[in-house]
Every structure is written in C-alpha cells, then in structure tokens.
Amino acid sequence: MPKGMIYSALCSCAVCLMLFLAVWKGNLITTRHVKIVVEGILVIGAVAFVIAAVWMTLMHRAFSYDGRLKMAKRIIEGVSEHVILPIEGRGLDVGCGSGALAIAVAKLNPQAEVVGVDRWGMDYASYSKTLCEQNAQAEGVVNVVFAEGDALQLDFEDESFDAVFSNYVYHNIRSKNRQDILLETLRVLKKGGLFVIHDIFSWANYGDMQQFLRQLKEMGYERAELINTTEGIFMSKWEASWMMLDGSAILVGKK
C-alpha cells in the first residue's frame, strides 16, 4: 500500500471539509434544502476518506517489512520460490512496483536475467524506476533491469520469456475483462515456460476462473491451477477478510 494513496485520501478529506465550511458559512448556496443536502454529502465524503485513510494505513503497516506481520515479505518470498529460471533464461515481472518481487526472483536465479516493468506514476508515484534500481543495488543484485511498460500491451514479442510473474497487480487495472490481461502476459511466455501470478482472483475481478483454467488447457498449456493463499500459506482467512484480500490465490502453471 503506497503512502501516496494514504496522502491522497487525507487530502480528499481535507478538501471535503474546506468545501463544507465554505458552504456552511458562506452564501455559495442560497436554497436551504439544497444547502443541507450538499453539506451532508461533503460530511459523508470526509468521513469516508478518513476511514479509507485509516484502513490504508493499517494495510501499509501490515505489509511493511518493518511491521509485525511483514505480509509483503511473506508474499514476495512465497511467490518467488515458485519461479525457476534456466541458465541464461529470462523472467518478466509485470507491474514490478518497487522491484521487490523482481529482485527476489533475480536473487534466487543468479544465472538468469529478470526484467521488471511498470507504469508507475499517479497514486503509485512513490514507486519509480529509480527506486527499483536503488533497491536492487542495495540488495547487491545485478541480474535485474527495469523499464516502463503496460500490462495491457506488453512491448515484447511472443514467447520472449522463460517465466512470467506478478504480485497483486491486475485487479488494480481498469478492464472489462482481466482474463484478457492474463492472456496478454502469457503471450510473451515461451513454450514450456512457467507462469506465477498472485492476485485477488474473485469472480468480481476476473469472472469464472475455473473456465479460464479449462481454456488454458484447451489451448495446450501443460498445467494450470489456482493455489489459495488465504488459508495459512501467505495469510489467515481473518487477515484476508479485514484486508479485503478474499480470493487471493496464485495462478501457476506451465505453457
């Protein structure tokens, strides 16, 4: 949970409160009933943004490497363990964020090259290519590179990588069909390559994932399965519930 999103929620709350004071004390709205309705909407908005900021702060602490739960560390280490690259192979981390997963995979596969791509910017402005490179340098990892990229249209040719992987990315992307995003990622995977994608694979986010698994097998994929990560693998059901991570699972398989 980037700090930028927390700051955005707090700023939005402040804007609502300032507008409320302007409407309450000023003459911006002269009709009494309309004024009451607008004031009510602004108060509700301010409260909602405060609640969102508190929840995001708790999420930030839960995922922090310095926090008690160290959720991010658990997940990054768990996902990276599934990624095995051949000697001189190439792996792609889609939506690399701060570079944590790409760096972890690179450390476990020193004989291979890892590429991390992300759009960065906006609410995720606290993440950047420079930050990724600094994190890699701090970890002493030299077999990883970072570049700007879009998960909706990856700038790589078909079958370019021996493994593709991602962590909690696609559910944040606005799309009518996120299964199409998965297929775009799998497009750049070599025949025989591995895919390891951790995300919130709920029906609301992805639709029928069991049908998607069947589709992959019909397309000739050697293996495709979903591994639930909310029953003790990465988190408990209670943690998944209050963090709104119900449906979290790893989509893992071989092309």
C-alpha positions in Angstrom: 0.0 0.0 0.0 1.9 3.1 -1.2 2.0 6.1 1.1 0.8 8.2 -1.9 -2.6 6.6 -1.7 -2.9 7.4 2.0 -1.9 11.0 1.4 -4.5 11.2 -1.4 -7.2 10.1 0.9 -6.2 12.6 3.6 -6.1 15.4 1.0 -9.5 14.4 -0.3 -10.9 14.5 3.2 -9.4 18.0 3.8 -10.9 19.2 0.5 -14.4 18.0 1.6 -14.0 19.7 5.0 -13.0 23.0 3.4 -15.9 22.9 0.9 -18.2 22.1 3.8 -17.0 25.1 5.7 -17.3 27.3 2.6 -20.9 26.1 2.0 -21.9 26.3 5.7 -20.6 29.7 6.4 -20.8 31.3 3.0 -23.5 32.2 0.6 -22.5 29.8 -2.2 -25.9 28.1 -2.0 -28.9 30.1 -1.1 -31.6 27.4 -1.2 -31.8 25.9 2.3 -32.7 22.3 1.3 -30.0 22.1 -1.3 -27.5 23.5 1.1 -28.4 20.8 3.7 -28.0 18.1 1.1 -24.6 19.4 -0.1 -23.4 19.8 3.4 -24.5 16.2 4.2 -22.7 14.8 1.1 -19.5 16.7 2.0 -19.5 15.4 5.6 -20.2 11.8 4.5 -17.4 12.2 1.9 -14.9 13.5 4.6 -15.8 10.6 6.9 -15.4 8.1 4.1 -12.0 9.4 3.2 -10.9 9.3 6.8 -12.0 5.7 7.1 -10.2 4.8 3.9 -7.0 6.5 5.1 -7.1 4.6 8.4 -7.6 1.3 6.6 -4.8 2.1 4.1 -2.5 3.0 7.0 -3.2 -0.4 8.7 -2.6 -2.1 5.3 0.7 -0.2 4.9 1.8 -1.3 8.4 0.7 -4.9 7.8 2.7 -5.1 4.5 5.7 -3.1 5.7 9.0 -5.1 6.0 9.5 -3.3 9.3 6.0 -4.2 10.7 4.8 -7.0 12.9 3.0 -9.0 10.2 5.6 -8.5 7.4 2.9 -9.5 4.9 4.8 -8.2 1.9 7.9 -10.2 2.9 5.9 -13.4 3.3 4.2 -13.0 0.0 7.3 -11.9 -2.0 9.3 -14.8 -0.7 6.4 -17.3 -1.3 5.7 -16.2 -4.9 9.4 -16.0 -5.8 10.0 -19.6 -4.7 7.7 -20.8 -7.5 9.8 -19.1 -10.2 12.6 -21.2 -11.5 14.6 -19.9 -14.5 17.0 -21.9 -16.7 20.7 -20.9 -17.1 20.8 -17.7 -19.2 17.0 -17.6 -19.1 14.8 -14.5 -18.9 12.0 -13.7 -16.5 9.4 -10.9 -16.6 7.8 -9.2 -13.6 4.7 -7.4 -14.8 3.8 -4.4 -12.5 7.0 -4.6 -10.5 6.2 -1.6 -8.3 9.2 -1.1 -6.0 11.0 -4.0 -7.6 10.7 -6.3 -4.6 9.5 -9.4 -6.5 11.8 -9.0 -9.5 14.8 -8.6 -7.1 13.8 -11.6 -5.1 13.5 -13.8 -8.2 16.8 -12.5 -9.5 18.5 -13.4 -6.2 17.1 -16.9 -6.4 18.1 -17.2 -10.1 21.6 -15.6 -10.4 22.3 -17.4 -13.6 19.3 -15.7 -15.4 18.1 -12.2 -16.3 15.0 -10.6 -14.8 13.1 -7.7 -16.3 10.7 -5.7 -14.3 8.1 -3.4 -16.0 5.6 -0.9 -14.6 3.7 2.2 -15.5 4.5 3.8 -12.1 3.1 7.4 -11.6 -0.2 8.6 -10.3 -1.2 7.1 -6.9 1.9 4.9 -7.1 4.2 7.9 -7.6 6.2 6.8 -4.6 7.4 3.9 -6.8 9.7 4.5 -9.8 12.3 3.0 -12.0 15.0 4.9 -10.0 13.6 3.4 -6.7 13.7 -0.1 -8.2 17.3 0.3 -9.3 18.3 1.7 -5.9 16.6 -1.3 -4.2 18.4 -3.7 -6.5 21.7 -2.0 -5.8 21.0 -2.1 -2.0 20.4 -5.9 -2.3 23.6 -6.4 -4.4 21.5 -7.8 -7.3 23.0 -7.1 -10.8 20.9 -9.5 -13.0 17.8 -7.4 -13.0 16.7 -4.4 -15.2 13.7 -2.2 -15.1 11.7 -0.4 -17.7 8.4 1.3 -18.2 5.7 -1.0 -19.6 1.9 -1.5 -19.7 0.3 -4.8 -18.8 -2.5 -4.2 -21.3 0.0 -4.2 -24.1 3.5 -5.5 -23.3 6.3 -4.2 -25.5 7.8 -7.7 -26.1 7.5 -10.2 -28.9 5.6 -13.5 -28.4 7.4 -16.2 -26.4 10.2 -13.8 -25.2 10.5 -15.1 -21.6 11.1 -18.4 -19.8 8.9 -17.2 -16.9 6.3 -14.5 -16.2 5.2 -13.5 -12.8 3.3 -10.8 -10.9 2.1 -9.9 -7.5 -1.2 -8.1 -6.7 -1.3 -6.0 -9.9 -4.1 -6.9 -12.3 -7.0 -6.3 -10.0 -5.9 -2.6 -9.9 -6.1 -2.2 -13.7 -9.4 -1.0 -15.1 -10.6 -3.5 -17.6 -13.8 -5.1 -18.7 -12.1 -8.5 -18.9 -9.0 -9.1 -16.8 -8.7 -12.5 -18.2 -7.5 -10.7 -21.4 -4.7 -9.1 -19.3 -3.6 -12.6 -18.2 -3.6 -13.8 -21.8 -1.5 -10.8 -22.8 1.0 -11.7 -20.1 1.0 -15.3 -21.2 1.5 -14.3 -24.8 5.2 -13.4 -24.1 5.8 -16.7 -22.3 7.9 -19.3 -24.2 6.5 -22.8 -24.8 7.5 -24.8 -21.7 7.8 -21.6 -19.6 6.4 -21.0 -16.1 3.8 -18.5 -15.0 3.3 -17.5 -11.4 0.7 -14.7 -10.9 -0.6 -13.8 -7.4 -3.7 -11.7 -7.3 -7.3 -11.4 -6.0 -9.0 -13.9 -8.3 -12.5 -13.3 -7.2 -15.5 -13.5 -9.5 -15.9 -9.7 -9.3 -12.4 -9.2 -10.5 -11.9 -12.0 -13.0 -15.2 -13.8 -13.7 -15.1 -17.6 -13.9 -11.5 -18.6 -13.3 -12.3 -22.3 -13.5 -13.4 -21.7 -17.0 -10.2 -19.8 -17.7 -8.2 -22.8 -16.4 -10.1 -25.0 -18.8 -9.4 -22.6 -21.6 -5.7 -22.7 -21.0 -5.7 -26.5 -21.0 -7.7 -26.4 -24.3 -5.0 -24.0 -25.7 -2.4 -26.7 -25.0 -1.0 -25.5 -21.7 0.7 -28.3 -19.8 -0.5 -27.2 -16.4 -2.7 -24.5 -14.9 -4.1 -24.3 -11.4 -5.1 -21.8 -8.7 -3.5 -22.1 -5.2 -5.5 -20.4 -2.5 -3.2 -18.2 -0.4 -5.7 -17.2 2.3 -5.7 -20.4 4.4 -2.3 -20.1 6.0 0.0 -20.1 3.0 0.5 -16.3 3.0 -2.2 -15.1 5.3 -5.1 -16.4 7.5 -8.7 -16.1 6.5 -9.2 -13.4 9.1 -6.3 -11.4 7.7 -7.6 -11.8 4.2 -11.0 -10.6 5.3 -10.1 -7.4 7.1 -7.6 -6.5 4.4 -10.2 -7.2 1.7 -8.0 -9.8 0.1 -10.5 -12.6 -0.1 -10.0 -14.6 -3.3 -6.2 -14.2 -3.2 -4.5 -17.1 -5.0 -1.5 -17.9 -7.1 -2.3 -18.7 -10.8 0.6 -21.1 -11.5 1.4 -23.4 -14.4 3.4 -24.3 -17.4 2.8 -23.4 -21.0 
